[in-house]
């Protein structure tokens, strides 16, 4: 399977954005395959956010690969 463009599948993740806007504590909650889980981790780990106004927060995100 091509890691740059995985086949159909899904991933649900949870992660924390800290008070500086950095991603922390990434966790895969559910995934159709390890390839999809790794791709979601690659996407989320590349996030660069401005500092959140109320401080850090926890988020859940679903990815559907088509």
PAVOSE-261283 format. One record per residue (C-alpha): x, y, z; residue in one letter. Coordinates in steps of 0.1 Angstrom, whole numbers, plus 5000, padded with zeros to 4 digits. Example, Ala and Ser with C-alpha at 12.3 -4.5 7.8 and 13.67 -1.06 7.14 Angstrom:
! PAVOSE-261283
512349555078A/513749895071S/
! end
This chain:
! PAVOSE-261283
500050005000X/501350344991X/501950545023X/501650875005X/498050784995X/496550505015X/493450315003X/489950385017X/489850375055X/489350585086X/491150695118X/489850865149X/492451035171X/492751245203X/495451495209X/496151795231X/497052145219X/499152305247X/499152675256X/501852745231X/499852585202X/501952275200X/500451925196X/500951695226X/499751355237X/498651215203X/496650895206X/494950685179X/491550575193X/490450375163X/491850295128X/491050075099X/494749995095X/498250085108X/498950265076X/495950495081X/496950545118X/500450655107X/499150885081X/496851055106X/499751095131X/501851255103X/499051495095X/498351595132X/502051615141X/502551875113X/499952105128X/501152455139X/498552655157X/498652995174X/498352995212X/494752915221X/493053215238X/491853005268X/495052795271X/495452445260X/492652205251X/491951845241X/490551765207X/489251455188X/489351435151X/488251175125X/489851125092X/488150945063X/490450845035X/488850795001X/
! end
